[in-house]
Amino acid sequence: MLPPLMKHTLLRTGAIFIGKCIGLVGRILLTRLLGAEGIGLYQIVYSFFGIAIMLITGGLPTVLALFTVNDPARGWIVFRNICLYIVLIGTAFSFMLYMNAGSIASLLGNEQLTKALRALAPALLVVPLLQLLRGYMQGIEQYGAISFSEMAEQLVRVALMLTLVMLFLPDGMEAALGAGIIGTTAGALAAFFILLLYNAKAVQFRTTPVRPQHNDKYMGYLIRTSLIIGFTRMLVPASDFIDSILIPRRLQAAGYTVPESIAMYGIITGMALVLAYVPTIVTAALSHTISMKIAAYFQQGQLTKYHRHIEDVMKLAWTWGLISGVFLFHYAEPLSSMIFGTSAAAEPIRYLSGIPLIVGIRELTTSILWIQGRKNTPLTGLIVGMVVSMLLLYFLLAIPGFGYIAAAIGVLSLETVAMFWNIHRLIRQGTSLFKVRWIRMDLILFIGASMVIMPYMQMERLTLYQVLCSMFIYWTCGGWIVGLRMRKFNKE
């Protein structure tokens, strides 16, 4: 029988993986429908959406989850109180976006985004409520309901998006993009009602009486803590938003036309980065589920179990990051051709193959620091990383012919600086984040053999069947090594 931690991890990994697969299929088909320039415009809209959502919710979903895990009954009461604030703020943001869509589109550098921004306005009310409800559900450890709602959201969003894009494509890029964005609101509504129905049937303790005089104290604590976590989590969407403006404009400074710069931005962020971040769903699921268990051990003073859980999850993160990163590096060409129908994304995919390892470690170390109550440390690391990234992007992107390399350096520098900042702070406290013996001979031999054999295979000359067989062999061996690491998880 699988340990509870592994069950939750596998459940979250499976759900996130299915959701990512649905999203990836949608992204692939959308890319084929709209082209590189269209997917670039789509990315610009969603970069704006990401930072708007973070401004509305901050870190409230995460704080609510951590609060609810200790007091489920009061967590439901606090959830309902916060919803009132979210409804007011979300409605205001939605109205302002709808009325000022044209001006915002001009600020983003392309007036074709006007209809898409207007279509996005209702999502600024629905999505924050959904995130808050998921935070509460995470606190009561209802991972099955969360996972099902995530899959339903993706399925509804992608299906409606593709249907509307195909219907409105004859009317032009702007109309098709605007229609497709409606799927975001529809998917969030579907997921929200699924979770509400689940709560109505399964959650009985939410009606437990709560003394009103304590509400202000708890609300104050939640808001103060959420501001810190919110600032930390807002930095990545903020960085994406800045990139959506900075990258096309600096590429234009290097001599590219506006359509060419948007197309390159689409290839980098809508193709290469999407694929490079797919392996991080495993470490994201680990971070999502392990944080509650580690937090409980830390608060109870069970430091031996606390450190052992950290070591177990870091072993798996290092192993998974290395194996998946090497895979992306070697198979960049066939992956780009098979998935996106073009080899244009192969070069940036190869440059970004370090993402699975770097981002995985950064996410896990951020969770550990939050558990320790050191919420300012990840925030500082991300700020430093953002500054370094923006400076590098600003100067390197303007160099003719250096576009993809410069963009990759900018992305990797942000994540790498943030990762090492976290690692440095944790090592000073004696937390073990890496030991040579964790790598072990099986992983060394596997990666070493792949680095020697793969260059001689000449992927561009292999048939599709041969490439798929090669991938199958790679993941059979790599999966066996990952499986060995997962068996070491604590059985408590």
Contacts in CASP RR format, 6 or more apart in sequence:
PFRMAT RR
TARGET T0000
AUTHOR 0000-0000-0000
METHOD contacts of the structure
MODEL  1
MLPPLMKHTLLRTGAIFIGKCIGLVGRILLTRLLGAEGIGLYQIVYSFFG
IAIMLITGGLPTVLALFTVNDPARGWIVFRNICLYIVLIGTAFSFMLYMN
AGSIASLLGNEQLTKALRALAPALLVVPLLQLLRGYMQGIEQYGAISFSE
MAEQLVRVALMLTLVMLFLPDGMEAALGAGIIGTTAGALAAFFILLLYNA
KAVQFRTTPVRPQHNDKYMGYLIRTSLIIGFTRMLVPASDFIDSILIPRR
LQAAGYTVPESIAMYGIITGMALVLAYVPTIVTAALSHTISMKIAAYFQQ
GQLTKYHRHIEDVMKLAWTWGLISGVFLFHYAEPLSSMIFGTSAAAEPIR
YLSGIPLIVGIRELTTSILWIQGRKNTPLTGLIVGMVVSMLLLYFLLAIP
GFGYIAAAIGVLSLETVAMFWNIHRLIRQGTSLFKVRWIRMDLILFIGAS
MVIMPYMQMERLTLYQVLCSMFIYWTCGGWIVGLRMRKFNKE
2 10 0 8 1.000
3 489 0 8 1.000
3 490 0 8 1.000
3 491 0 8 1.000
3 492 0 8 1.000
4 492 0 8 1.000
5 289 0 8 1.000
5 290 0 8 1.000
5 293 0 8 1.000
5 309 0 8 1.000
5 489 0 8 1.000
5 490 0 8 1.000
5 492 0 8 1.000
6 486 0 8 1.000
6 489 0 8 1.000
8 141 0 8 1.000
8 143 0 8 1.000
8 289 0 8 1.000
9 285 0 8 1.000
9 286 0 8 1.000
9 289 0 8 1.000
9 290 0 8 1.000
9 489 0 8 1.000
11 143 0 8 1.000
11 144 0 8 1.000
11 147 0 8 1.000
12 143 0 8 1.000
12 146 0 8 1.000
12 147 0 8 1.000
12 285 0 8 1.000
12 288 0 8 1.000
12 289 0 8 1.000
13 281 0 8 1.000
13 282 0 8 1.000
13 285 0 8 1.000
13 286 0 8 1.000
14 147 0 8 1.000
14 285 0 8 1.000
15 143 0 8 1.000
15 144 0 8 1.000
15 146 0 8 1.000
15 147 0 8 1.000
15 148 0 8 1.000
15 150 0 8 1.000
15 151 0 8 1.000
16 147 0 8 1.000
16 150 0 8 1.000
16 281 0 8 1.000
16 284 0 8 1.000
16 285 0 8 1.000
17 281 0 8 1.000
17 282 0 8 1.000
18 151 0 8 1.000
18 154 0 8 1.000
19 150 0 8 1.000
19 151 0 8 1.000
19 154 0 8 1.000
20 278 0 8 1.000
20 281 0 8 1.000
22 151 0 8 1.000
22 154 0 8 1.000
22 155 0 8 1.000
22 158 0 8 1.000
23 154 0 8 1.000
23 157 0 8 1.000
23 158 0 8 1.000
24 274 0 8 1.000
24 275 0 8 1.000
24 278 0 8 1.000
24 339 0 8 1.000
25 158 0 8 1.000
26 158 0 8 1.000
26 161 0 8 1.000
26 162 0 8 1.000
27 39 0 8 1.000
27 270 0 8 1.000
27 271 0 8 1.000
27 274 0 8 1.000
28 339 0 8 1.000
28 340 0 8 1.000
29 162 0 8 1.000
30 39 0 8 1.000
30 42 0 8 1.000
30 161 0 8 1.000
30 162 0 8 1.000
30 165 0 8 1.000
31 39 0 8 1.000
31 270 0 8 1.000
31 271 0 8 1.000
31 340 0 8 1.000
32 340 0 8 1.000
32 341 0 8 1.000
33 162 0 8 1.000
33 165 0 8 1.000
33 166 0 8 1.000
33 169 0 8 1.000
33 176 0 8 1.000
34 41 0 8 1.000
34 42 0 8 1.000
34 165 0 8 1.000
34 173 0 8 1.000
34 176 0 8 1.000
34 177 0 8 1.000
35 263 0 8 1.000
36 262 0 8 1.000
36 263 0 8 1.000
36 264 0 8 1.000
36 266 0 8 1.000
36 267 0 8 1.000
36 271 0 8 1.000
36 342 0 8 1.000
36 344 0 8 1.000
37 173 0 8 1.000
37 259 0 8 1.000
37 262 0 8 1.000
37 263 0 8 1.000
37 266 0 8 1.000
38 173 0 8 1.000
38 177 0 8 1.000
38 262 0 8 1.000
38 263 0 8 1.000
38 266 0 8 1.000
39 266 0 8 1.000
39 267 0 8 1.000
39 270 0 8 1.000
39 271 0 8 1.000
40 262 0 8 1.000
40 263 0 8 1.000
40 265 0 8 1.000
40 266 0 8 1.000
40 269 0 8 1.000
40 270 0 8 1.000
41 110 0 8 1.000
41 112 0 8 1.000
41 113 0 8 1.000
41 116 0 8 1.000
41 173 0 8 1.000
41 177 0 8 1.000
41 262 0 8 1.000
42 116 0 8 1.000
42 177 0 8 1.000
42 270 0 8 1.000
43 244 0 8 1.000
43 265 0 8 1.000
43 266 0 8 1.000
43 269 0 8 1.000
43 270 0 8 1.000
44 108 0 8 1.000
44 110 0 8 1.000
44 113 0 8 1.000
44 244 0 8 1.000
44 262 0 8 1.000
44 265 0 8 1.000
45 113 0 8 1.000
45 116 0 8 1.000
45 117 0 8 1.000
45 120 0 8 1.000
45 177 0 8 1.000
45 181 0 8 1.000
47 237 0 8 1.000
47 240 0 8 1.000
47 241 0 8 1.000
47 243 0 8 1.000
47 244 0 8 1.000
47 269 0 8 1.000
48 104 0 8 1.000
48 108 0 8 1.000
48 117 0 8 1.000
48 120 0 8 1.000
48 241 0 8 1.000
48 244 0 8 1.000
49 120 0 8 1.000
49 123 0 8 1.000
49 124 0 8 1.000
49 184 0 8 1.000
50 237 0 8 1.000
50 240 0 8 1.000
50 241 0 8 1.000
51 234 0 8 1.000
51 237 0 8 1.000
51 238 0 8 1.000
51 240 0 8 1.000
51 241 0 8 1.000
52 93 0 8 1.000
52 97 0 8 1.000
52 124 0 8 1.000
53 124 0 8 1.000
53 127 0 8 1.000
53 128 0 8 1.000
53 131 0 8 1.000
53 237 0 8 1.000
54 230 0 8 1.000
54 233 0 8 1.000
54 234 0 8 1.000
54 237 0 8 1.000
54 238 0 8 1.000
55 93 0 8 1.000
55 234 0 8 1.000
56 86 0 8 1.000
56 89 0 8 1.000
56 90 0 8 1.000
56 93 0 8 1.000
56 124 0 8 1.000
56 128 0 8 1.000
57 86 0 8 1.000
57 128 0 8 1.000
57 131 0 8 1.000
57 132 0 8 1.000
57 230 0 8 1.000
58 226 0 8 1.000
58 227 0 8 1.000
58 229 0 8 1.000
58 230 0 8 1.000
58 231 0 8 1.000
58 233 0 8 1.000
58 234 0 8 1.000
59 225 0 8 1.000
59 226 0 8 1.000
59 227 0 8 1.000
59 229 0 8 1.000
59 230 0 8 1.000
59 233 0 8 1.000
60 82 0 8 1.000
60 86 0 8 1.000
60 132 0 8 1.000
60 222 0 8 1.000
60 223 0 8 1.000
60 226 0 8 1.000
61 131 0 8 1.000
61 132 0 8 1.000
61 134 0 8 1.000
61 135 0 8 1.000
61 138 0 8 1.000
62 135 0 8 1.000
62 226 0 8 1.000
62 229 0 8 1.000
62 230 0 8 1.000
62 233 0 8 1.000
62 370 0 8 1.000
63 222 0 8 1.000
63 225 0 8 1.000
63 226 0 8 1.000
63 229 0 8 1.000
64 75 0 8 1.000
64 78 0 8 1.000
64 79 0 8 1.000
64 82 0 8 1.000
64 132 0 8 1.000
64 135 0 8 1.000
64 136 0 8 1.000
64 139 0 8 1.000
64 222 0 8 1.000
65 135 0 8 1.000
65 136 0 8 1.000
65 138 0 8 1.000
65 139 0 8 1.000
65 292 0 8 1.000
66 139 0 8 1.000
66 295 0 8 1.000
67 74 0 8 1.000
67 75 0 8 1.000
67 78 0 8 1.000
67 218 0 8 1.000
67 221 0 8 1.000
67 222 0 8 1.000
68 74 0 8 1.000
68 75 0 8 1.000
68 76 0 8 1.000
68 78 0 8 1.000
68 79 0 8 1.000
68 135 0 8 1.000
68 136 0 8 1.000
68 138 0 8 1.000
68 139 0 8 1.000
68 140 0 8 1.000
69 139 0 8 1.000
69 140 0 8 1.000
69 141 0 8 1.000
69 292 0 8 1.000
69 295 0 8 1.000
69 296 0 8 1.000
72 139 0 8 1.000
72 140 0 8 1.000
72 205 0 8 1.000
72 206 0 8 1.000
73 205 0 8 1.000
73 206 0 8 1.000
73 208 0 8 1.000
73 210 0 8 1.000
74 208 0 8 1.000
74 210 0 8 1.000
74 214 0 8 1.000
74 218 0 8 1.000
75 136 0 8 1.000
76 136 0 8 1.000
76 203 0 8 1.000
76 205 0 8 1.000
76 206 0 8 1.000
76 208 0 8 1.000
77 206 0 8 1.000
77 210 0 8 1.000
77 215 0 8 1.000
78 215 0 8 1.000
78 218 0 8 1.000
78 219 0 8 1.000
78 222 0 8 1.000
79 132 0 8 1.000
79 133 0 8 1.000
79 136 0 8 1.000
81 215 0 8 1.000
81 219 0 8 1.000
82 132 0 8 1.000
82 219 0 8 1.000
82 222 0 8 1.000
83 129 0 8 1.000
83 132 0 8 1.000
86 128 0 8 1.000
86 129 0 8 1.000
86 132 0 8 1.000
87 125 0 8 1.000
87 129 0 8 1.000
89 128 0 8 1.000
90 124 0 8 1.000
90 125 0 8 1.000
90 128 0 8 1.000
91 125 0 8 1.000
93 124 0 8 1.000
93 125 0 8 1.000
94 121 0 8 1.000
94 122 0 8 1.000
94 124 0 8 1.000
94 125 0 8 1.000
95 121 0 8 1.000
97 104 0 8 1.000
97 117 0 8 1.000
97 118 0 8 1.000
97 120 0 8 1.000
97 121 0 8 1.000
97 124 0 8 1.000
98 118 0 8 1.000
98 121 0 8 1.000
101 113 0 8 1.000
101 114 0 8 1.000
101 115 0 8 1.000
101 117 0 8 1.000
101 118 0 8 1.000
101 121 0 8 1.000
102 111 0 8 1.000
102 114 0 8 1.000
102 117 0 8 1.000
104 113 0 8 1.000
104 117 0 8 1.000
105 111 0 8 1.000
105 112 0 8 1.000
105 113 0 8 1.000
105 114 0 8 1.000
105 117 0 8 1.000
108 244 0 8 1.000
108 245 0 8 1.000
109 245 0 8 1.000
109 248 0 8 1.000
110 258 0 8 1.000
110 262 0 8 1.000
112 173 0 8 1.000
112 174 0 8 1.000
112 177 0 8 1.000
113 174 0 8 1.000
113 177 0 8 1.000
114 174 0 8 1.000
115 174 0 8 1.000
115 175 0 8 1.000
115 177 0 8 1.000
115 178 0 8 1.000
115 179 0 8 1.000
116 174 0 8 1.000
116 177 0 8 1.000
116 178 0 8 1.000
116 180 0 8 1.000
116 181 0 8 1.000
118 178 0 8 1.000
119 178 0 8 1.000
119 179 0 8 1.000
119 180 0 8 1.000
119 181 0 8 1.000
119 182 0 8 1.000
119 185 0 8 1.000
120 181 0 8 1.000
120 184 0 8 1.000
120 185 0 8 1.000
122 185 0 8 1.000
123 181 0 8 1.000
123 184 0 8 1.000
123 185 0 8 1.000
123 188 0 8 1.000
126 185 0 8 1.000
126 188 0 8 1.000
126 189 0 8 1.000
126 192 0 8 1.000
127 184 0 8 1.000
127 185 0 8 1.000
127 188 0 8 1.000
129 192 0 8 1.000
130 149 0 8 1.000
130 153 0 8 1.000
130 188 0 8 1.000
130 191 0 8 1.000
130 192 0 8 1.000
130 195 0 8 1.000
133 192 0 8 1.000
133 195 0 8 1.000
133 196 0 8 1.000
133 199 0 8 1.000
134 146 0 8 1.000
134 149 0 8 1.000
134 195 0 8 1.000
137 145 0 8 1.000
137 146 0 8 1.000
137 195 0 8 1.000
137 198 0 8 1.000
137 199 0 8 1.000
138 146 0 8 1.000
138 288 0 8 1.000
138 292 0 8 1.000
139 292 0 8 1.000
140 203 0 8 1.000
141 292 0 8 1.000
142 198 0 8 1.000
142 202 0 8 1.000
143 289 0 8 1.000
145 194 0 8 1.000
145 195 0 8 1.000
145 198 0 8 1.000
145 202 0 8 1.000
146 195 0 8 1.000
148 194 0 8 1.000
149 191 0 8 1.000
149 192 0 8 1.000
149 194 0 8 1.000
149 195 0 8 1.000
150 191 0 8 1.000
152 187 0 8 1.000
152 190 0 8 1.000
152 191 0 8 1.000
152 194 0 8 1.000
153 187 0 8 1.000
153 188 0 8 1.000
153 190 0 8 1.000
153 191 0 8 1.000
154 187 0 8 1.000
156 183 0 8 1.000
156 186 0 8 1.000
156 187 0 8 1.000
156 190 0 8 1.000
156 191 0 8 1.000
157 183 0 8 1.000
157 184 0 8 1.000
157 186 0 8 1.000
157 187 0 8 1.000
157 188 0 8 1.000
160 180 0 8 1.000
160 182 0 8 1.000
160 183 0 8 1.000
160 186 0 8 1.000
160 187 0 8 1.000
161 180 0 8 1.000
161 181 0 8 1.000
161 182 0 8 1.000
161 183 0 8 1.000
161 184 0 8 1.000
162 180 0 8 1.000
164 176 0 8 1.000
164 179 0 8 1.000
164 180 0 8 1.000
164 182 0 8 1.000
164 183 0 8 1.000
165 176 0 8 1.000
165 177 0 8 1.000
165 179 0 8 1.000
165 180 0 8 1.000
167 179 0 8 1.000
168 175 0 8 1.000
168 176 0 8 1.000
168 178 0 8 1.000
168 179 0 8 1.000
168 180 0 8 1.000
169 175 0 8 1.000
169 176 0 8 1.000
199 206 0 8 1.000
225 375 0 8 1.000
228 375 0 8 1.000
228 376 0 8 1.000
228 379 0 8 1.000
229 370 0 8 1.000
229 375 0 8 1.000
231 379 0 8 1.000
232 366 0 8 1.000
232 375 0 8 1.000
232 378 0 8 1.000
232 379 0 8 1.000
232 382 0 8 1.000
235 379 0 8 1.000
235 382 0 8 1.000
235 383 0 8 1.000
235 386 0 8 1.000
236 382 0 8 1.000
238 386 0 8 1.000
239 382 0 8 1.000
239 386 0 8 1.000
239 389 0 8 1.000
239 390 0 8 1.000
239 414 0 8 1.000
240 269 0 8 1.000
242 386 0 8 1.000
242 390 0 8 1.000
243 269 0 8 1.000
243 393 0 8 1.000
244 265 0 8 1.000
244 269 0 8 1.000
246 390 0 8 1.000
246 393 0 8 1.000
246 394 0 8 1.000
246 397 0 8 1.000
247 261 0 8 1.000
247 264 0 8 1.000
247 265 0 8 1.000
247 268 0 8 1.000
247 269 0 8 1.000
247 393 0 8 1.000
247 397 0 8 1.000
247 407 0 8 1.000
248 258 0 8 1.000
248 261 0 8 1.000
248 262 0 8 1.000
248 264 0 8 1.000
248 265 0 8 1.000
249 261 0 8 1.000
250 393 0 8 1.000
250 394 0 8 1.000
250 397 0 8 1.000
250 398 0 8 1.000
251 260 0 8 1.000
251 261 0 8 1.000
251 264 0 8 1.000
251 265 0 8 1.000
251 397 0 8 1.000
251 403 0 8 1.000
252 258 0 8 1.000
252 261 0 8 1.000
253 397 0 8 1.000
253 398 0 8 1.000
254 397 0 8 1.000
254 398 0 8 1.000
254 399 0 8 1.000
254 400 0 8 1.000
254 401 0 8 1.000
254 402 0 8 1.000
254 403 0 8 1.000
255 400 0 8 1.000
256 264 0 8 1.000
264 403 0 8 1.000
264 404 0 8 1.000
267 344 0 8 1.000
267 345 0 8 1.000
267 348 0 8 1.000
267 404 0 8 1.000
268 348 0 8 1.000
268 404 0 8 1.000
268 407 0 8 1.000
268 408 0 8 1.000
271 336 0 8 1.000
271 340 0 8 1.000
271 344 0 8 1.000
271 345 0 8 1.000
271 348 0 8 1.000
271 349 0 8 1.000
272 345 0 8 1.000
272 348 0 8 1.000
272 349 0 8 1.000
272 351 0 8 1.000
272 352 0 8 1.000
273 348 0 8 1.000
273 352 0 8 1.000
273 355 0 8 1.000
273 411 0 8 1.000
275 328 0 8 1.000
275 335 0 8 1.000
275 336 0 8 1.000
275 339 0 8 1.000
275 345 0 8 1.000
275 349 0 8 1.000
276 328 0 8 1.000
276 349 0 8 1.000
276 352 0 8 1.000
276 353 0 8 1.000
276 354 0 8 1.000
276 355 0 8 1.000
276 356 0 8 1.000
277 355 0 8 1.000
277 356 0 8 1.000
277 359 0 8 1.000
279 320 0 8 1.000
279 321 0 8 1.000
279 324 0 8 1.000
279 325 0 8 1.000
279 328 0 8 1.000
279 355 0 8 1.000
279 356 0 8 1.000
280 355 0 8 1.000
280 356 0 8 1.000
280 359 0 8 1.000
280 360 0 8 1.000
280 363 0 8 1.000
282 320 0 8 1.000
283 317 0 8 1.000
283 320 0 8 1.000
283 321 0 8 1.000
283 356 0 8 1.000
283 359 0 8 1.000
283 360 0 8 1.000
283 361 0 8 1.000
283 363 0 8 1.000
283 364 0 8 1.000
284 360 0 8 1.000
284 363 0 8 1.000
286 313 0 8 1.000
286 316 0 8 1.000
286 317 0 8 1.000
286 364 0 8 1.000
287 360 0 8 1.000
287 363 0 8 1.000
287 364 0 8 1.000
287 366 0 8 1.000
287 367 0 8 1.000
290 309 0 8 1.000
290 313 0 8 1.000
290 364 0 8 1.000
290 367 0 8 1.000
291 367 0 8 1.000
291 370 0 8 1.000
291 371 0 8 1.000
293 309 0 8 1.000
294 306 0 8 1.000
294 309 0 8 1.000
294 310 0 8 1.000
294 367 0 8 1.000
294 368 0 8 1.000
294 371 0 8 1.000
295 371 0 8 1.000
297 303 0 8 1.000
297 305 0 8 1.000
297 306 0 8 1.000
297 309 0 8 1.000
298 306 0 8 1.000
298 371 0 8 1.000
298 372 0 8 1.000
305 490 0 8 1.000
305 492 0 8 1.000
307 431 0 8 1.000
307 432 0 8 1.000
308 490 0 8 1.000
309 490 0 8 1.000
310 368 0 8 1.000
310 431 0 8 1.000
310 432 0 8 1.000
310 433 0 8 1.000
311 432 0 8 1.000
311 438 0 8 1.000
312 488 0 8 1.000
312 489 0 8 1.000
312 490 0 8 1.000
313 364 0 8 1.000
314 361 0 8 1.000
314 364 0 8 1.000
314 432 0 8 1.000
314 433 0 8 1.000
314 434 0 8 1.000
314 438 0 8 1.000
315 438 0 8 1.000
315 485 0 8 1.000
315 488 0 8 1.000
316 482 0 8 1.000
316 485 0 8 1.000
316 486 0 8 1.000
316 489 0 8 1.000
317 357 0 8 1.000
317 360 0 8 1.000
317 361 0 8 1.000
317 364 0 8 1.000
318 357 0 8 1.000
318 361 0 8 1.000
318 434 0 8 1.000
318 438 0 8 1.000
318 439 0 8 1.000
319 438 0 8 1.000
319 439 0 8 1.000
319 443 0 8 1.000
319 481 0 8 1.000
319 482 0 8 1.000
319 485 0 8 1.000
320 356 0 8 1.000
320 482 0 8 1.000
320 485 0 8 1.000
321 354 0 8 1.000
321 356 0 8 1.000
321 357 0 8 1.000
321 360 0 8 1.000
322 357 0 8 1.000
322 443 0 8 1.000
322 447 0 8 1.000
323 443 0 8 1.000
323 446 0 8 1.000
323 447 0 8 1.000
323 478 0 8 1.000
323 479 0 8 1.000
323 481 0 8 1.000
323 482 0 8 1.000
324 356 0 8 1.000
324 357 0 8 1.000
325 353 0 8 1.000
325 354 0 8 1.000
325 355 0 8 1.000
325 356 0 8 1.000
325 357 0 8 1.000
326 353 0 8 1.000
326 447 0 8 1.000
326 450 0 8 1.000
326 451 0 8 1.000
327 471 0 8 1.000
327 474 0 8 1.000
327 475 0 8 1.000
328 335 0 8 1.000
328 349 0 8 1.000
328 350 0 8 1.000
328 352 0 8 1.000
328 353 0 8 1.000
328 354 0 8 1.000
328 355 0 8 1.000
328 356 0 8 1.000
329 350 0 8 1.000
329 353 0 8 1.000
329 354 0 8 1.000
330 450 0 8 1.000
330 454 0 8 1.000
330 459 0 8 1.000
330 474 0 8 1.000
331 459 0 8 1.000
331 467 0 8 1.000
331 471 0 8 1.000
331 474 0 8 1.000
332 345 0 8 1.000
332 346 0 8 1.000
332 347 0 8 1.000
332 349 0 8 1.000
332 350 0 8 1.000
332 353 0 8 1.000
333 343 0 8 1.000
333 346 0 8 1.000
333 459 0 8 1.000
333 460 0 8 1.000
334 459 0 8 1.000
334 462 0 8 1.000
334 464 0 8 1.000
334 467 0 8 1.000
335 346 0 8 1.000
335 349 0 8 1.000
336 342 0 8 1.000
336 343 0 8 1.000
336 344 0 8 1.000
336 345 0 8 1.000
336 346 0 8 1.000
336 349 0 8 1.000
337 343 0 8 1.000
337 346 0 8 1.000
338 464 0 8 1.000
338 467 0 8 1.000
347 404 0 8 1.000
348 404 0 8 1.000
348 407 0 8 1.000
348 408 0 8 1.000
351 404 0 8 1.000
351 405 0 8 1.000
351 408 0 8 1.000
351 412 0 8 1.000
352 408 0 8 1.000
352 411 0 8 1.000
352 412 0 8 1.000
354 412 0 8 1.000
355 411 0 8 1.000
355 412 0 8 1.000
355 415 0 8 1.000
358 412 0 8 1.000
358 415 0 8 1.000
358 416 0 8 1.000
358 419 0 8 1.000
359 415 0 8 1.000
359 419 0 8 1.000
361 419 0 8 1.000
361 422 0 8 1.000
361 423 0 8 1.000
361 433 0 8 1.000
362 415 0 8 1.000
362 418 0 8 1.000
362 419 0 8 1.000
362 422 0 8 1.000
365 378 0 8 1.000
365 419 0 8 1.000
365 422 0 8 1.000
365 423 0 8 1.000
365 426 0 8 1.000
365 433 0 8 1.000
366 378 0 8 1.000
366 422 0 8 1.000
368 422 0 8 1.000
368 426 0 8 1.000
368 431 0 8 1.000
369 375 0 8 1.000
369 377 0 8 1.000
369 378 0 8 1.000
369 422 0 8 1.000
369 425 0 8 1.000
369 426 0 8 1.000
370 378 0 8 1.000
372 429 0 8 1.000
374 425 0 8 1.000
377 421 0 8 1.000
377 422 0 8 1.000
377 425 0 8 1.000
378 418 0 8 1.000
378 421 0 8 1.000
378 422 0 8 1.000
380 421 0 8 1.000
381 417 0 8 1.000
381 418 0 8 1.000
381 421 0 8 1.000
381 422 0 8 1.000
382 414 0 8 1.000
382 418 0 8 1.000
384 417 0 8 1.000
384 418 0 8 1.000
384 421 0 8 1.000
385 413 0 8 1.000
385 414 0 8 1.000
385 417 0 8 1.000
385 418 0 8 1.000
385 421 0 8 1.000
386 414 0 8 1.000
388 413 0 8 1.000
388 414 0 8 1.000
388 417 0 8 1.000
389 410 0 8 1.000
389 411 0 8 1.000
389 413 0 8 1.000
389 414 0 8 1.000
389 417 0 8 1.000
392 406 0 8 1.000
392 409 0 8 1.000
392 410 0 8 1.000
392 413 0 8 1.000
393 406 0 8 1.000
393 407 0 8 1.000
393 409 0 8 1.000
393 410 0 8 1.000
396 402 0 8 1.000
396 403 0 8 1.000
396 405 0 8 1.000
396 406 0 8 1.000
396 409 0 8 1.000
396 410 0 8 1.000
397 403 0 8 1.000
397 406 0 8 1.000
397 407 0 8 1.000
399 406 0 8 1.000
423 433 0 8 1.000
423 434 0 8 1.000
426 433 0 8 1.000
427 433 0 8 1.000
442 481 0 8 1.000
442 484 0 8 1.000
443 481 0 8 1.000
446 477 0 8 1.000
446 478 0 8 1.000
446 481 0 8 1.000
450 474 0 8 1.000
457 470 0 8 1.000
459 467 0 8 1.000
462 470 0 8 1.000
END
